Amino acid sequence: MITKLLELRDQHTSIQALAIQVSGQDGYLMRRAGFQSPMVYLVELATQECRYDPWAWGDRTLKTAHLHIAEYFDDLVDGAVIDVEFILGETDAPKVSEQITVGEVS
């Protein structure tokens, strides 16, 4: 299992998330649950909602971000910003972290 903390951004949206890449190589319990090939569990930290199926989210932000994370998981660094508007070609440049634009929230 590999975990990464990510910031999911969209128009007027910032979601703090934990992405966990799992596969059958993680042991019997993962294989028994049907996880053979690598896939990504995405967890919204504030709500504790999680999905391994990107299409099950039911909204564009989480679905698009999840699909992107699954495709590029190995290239993402901990703390990366996943900008849905940029991924969809709606903006010319990706957003930066709210930690920079808003400041650290205590």
C-alpha positions in Angstrom: 0.0 0.0 0.0 1.2 3.5 -0.9 -0.5 6.6 0.5 -0.4 10.2 -0.6 -2.2 13.3 0.8 -3.6 15.4 -1.9 -5.5 18.7 -2.3 -8.4 18.4 -4.8 -9.3 21.7 -6.4 -12.2 22.8 -8.6 -14.1 26.1 -9.0 -14.8 27.3 -5.4 -13.8 23.9 -4.1 -10.9 22.5 -2.0 -11.0 19.0 -0.7 -8.3 17.4 1.4 -7.9 13.8 0.5 -5.9 10.6 1.2 -5.2 8.4 -1.8 -4.2 4.8 -1.1 -3.0 2.6 -3.9 -3.8 -1.1 -3.1 -3.4 -4.3 -5.0 -3.3 -8.1 -4.6 0.4 -7.7 -3.8 -0.7 -6.3 -0.4 -1.6 -9.7 0.8 -4.4 -12.3 1.2 -7.1 -9.9 2.5 -6.7 -7.6 -0.5 -6.8 -10.5 -3.0 -9.7 -12.1 -1.1 -11.6 -8.7 -1.4 -11.0 -8.8 -5.2 -8.2 -6.3 -5.5 -5.7 -7.9 -8.0 -4.5 -5.0 -10.2 -3.5 -1.7 -8.5 -6.3 0.7 -7.8 -6.8 3.8 -5.8 -9.0 4.2 -2.7 -9.8 7.9 -2.4 -10.8 9.2 1.1 -12.2 12.6 1.8 -10.6 13.6 5.0 -13.3 15.9 6.3 -16.2 13.6 5.6 -14.5 10.2 5.8 -16.3 9.2 2.6 -14.3 6.8 0.4 -14.5 5.0 -2.9 -12.3 2.8 -5.0 -14.6 3.2 -8.1 -14.1 6.8 -9.5 -17.5 6.6 -11.2 -19.3 6.0 -7.9 -18.7 9.5 -6.6 -21.6 11.1 -8.4 -20.0 14.5 -8.9 -17.5 15.9 -11.4 -14.9 17.1 -8.9 -14.3 13.8 -7.1 -14.8 11.6 -10.2 -12.4 13.6 -12.4 -9.8 13.9 -9.6 -10.1 10.2 -8.8 -9.6 9.2 -12.5 -6.6 11.5 -12.8 -5.1 10.2 -9.5 -5.5 6.6 -10.6 -3.8 7.3 -14.0 -0.9 9.3 -12.6 -0.5 7.9 -9.1 3.2 7.1 -9.5 4.0 10.6 -10.7 2.1 12.4 -7.9 4.0 13.7 -4.8 2.6 13.9 -1.3 0.7 17.3 -1.1 0.1 17.6 -4.8 -2.8 19.8 -6.0 -5.2 18.0 -8.4 -6.9 20.8 -10.3 -10.1 19.5 -12.0 -10.7 22.7 -14.0 -7.1 22.4 -15.5 -7.5 18.7 -16.1 -10.7 19.4 -18.1 -9.1 22.2 -20.1 -11.3 24.9 -18.5 -8.3 27.0 -17.3 -4.8 27.6 -18.8 -2.8 27.1 -15.6 -3.2 24.8 -12.6 -4.2 26.2 -9.3 -1.7 26.3 -6.4 -2.3 25.0 -3.0 -4.6 26.9 -0.7 -1.8 26.7 1.8 -0.1 29.3 -0.3 -3.1 31.4 -1.3 -5.1 31.3 1.9 -2.5 30.4 4.5 -2.4 27.6 6.9 -5.6 26.9 8.7 -5.3 26.0 12.4 
